[in-house]
Amino acid sequence: MRFEFKRCLLSGLILLWVSSWPVCLAQRGVPASRGTGFTLFGDVEVAGANSGGESRSLTFDLLLYTRSGVLIDRQKVGSKGRYRFLNVPAGDYDLVFEFENSEVARTQIRFIGVPTDIRQDITMEWRPGPFAGKSRKPEVLAAEDVYNRKPLNQDRFEKAREAFDKKDYDRAIGLLRLIVEEDRRDFQAWSELGTTYLAQNNLSDAERAYLNATEIRPTFFRALLNLGKVRLLAKNFDGALAVLGQAVTVKPMSADANFFMGEAYLQLRKGSQAVKYLYEALRLEPIKMADAHLRLAALYHGAGMKEKAAAEYEQFLKKKPDYPDRKKLEKYIAENKKL
């Protein structure tokens, strides 16, 4: 079995695969040599890093997360190096590879049975190429944002997430409602319930669920951001602005929070405030937030500042060269760009 992952990065395209990666890592390897948990280790090799006459020393971040998004450990590894995660408890995890702060790939792994030392070597190939597409970073929960629930509700929570992944939203909602009916303080379950309602386009119930989560844990960023998105969709722009302001306060370096804050100001016709947040989103994640250029261009066009609008469209096309309406934007740029 082979899993292959592809992502476009600024300096090139990396194809990454893990040869014979087992979905379930159980009873493999040799008995664990230390501690009471599993040890996952292996060698990393990058082929083609010096191709084209370009000398490149690649360094990756390897991150190990629980399925609920809690970071267990992280380490750096070179293009010819070894990684090692020690004393990992049995359970389900995501192993994430990042390069230059952008996610390259991730794979799910499961440890069950008697703890063992498990070796998995990773091979990657470097191919020069243009940057394209969005990076998708893993969503990380701080330790204080993880709710310690009793075993029965934890089992329900995991089954609800599995049902959500399978798009069995009714089952997920049923399980999550059982949790919050029994323990109304479970803000994380309320947030997951909101996300499931949102997947069904049930904005009113999604808003109530997210609101419960934020009332219990006012600094829970995920729920704050999603509550803001729901209110934007419901055209409650004042309400969206209020909660997105809280999200930006909790996590000022979030490009998403800044982008949606700018969008809320745009909808309220407060362009001078919108500009600040949209440019901050672009500063934080210039590729992922490329759509901010479109929002800024629309703002400048409406204000009669067509030259500035053309400049924003030009920046957008540099980041999204395959945009379907490219010719339309190029025509606008040609007509309004100062020579």
Number of C-alpha atoms within 10 A of each C-alpha: 8 10 13 13 15 12 19 21 21 15 13 16 19 24 19 21 19 18 14 11 17 16 12 13 19 17 15 16 15 12 14 18 14 13 11 15 19 26 24 20 17 15 17 19 19 21 15 16 21 14 12 9 7 10 10 12 11 16 16 20 19 20 19 23 21 17 16 17 17 19 19 13 13 17 12 15 18 16 18 14 14 15 20 18 20 17 18 18 14 17 12 15 22 20 17 19 21 20 17 13 11 20 21 24 21 20 17 17 18 14 24 15 12 14 26 24 21 21 16 18 16 18 17 19 14 19 18 17 13 12 16 19 15 19 18 13 15 17 12 14 17 12 11 10 16 16 13 11 15 10 9 9 20 15 13 19 22 16 16 26 22 15 17 19 11 10 14 14 21 15 16 25 21 13 22 28 18 15 24 18 10 11 14 15 18 22 26 26 29 26 27 24 29 30 26 25 22 19 14 13 13 14 20 14 16 26 25 17 25 29 22 21 28 22 13 16 18 17 18 25 23 20 28 28 25 24 29 29 26 24 22 20 13 14 13 16 21 16 16 26 23 14 23 28 19 19 27 22 14 16 17 15 15 18 23 22 30 28 25 25 30 29 27 28 21 21 16 14 12 14 18 12 15 24 21 14 22 28 20 21 27 20 13 15 18 18 21 18 23 22 19 25 24 19 21 24 23 19 22 20 15 11 11 11 14 21 18 19 26 27 18 22 24 23 14 23 18 13 20 18 11 11 12 9 9 16 10 9 17 15 12 17 20 12 12 16 15 11 4
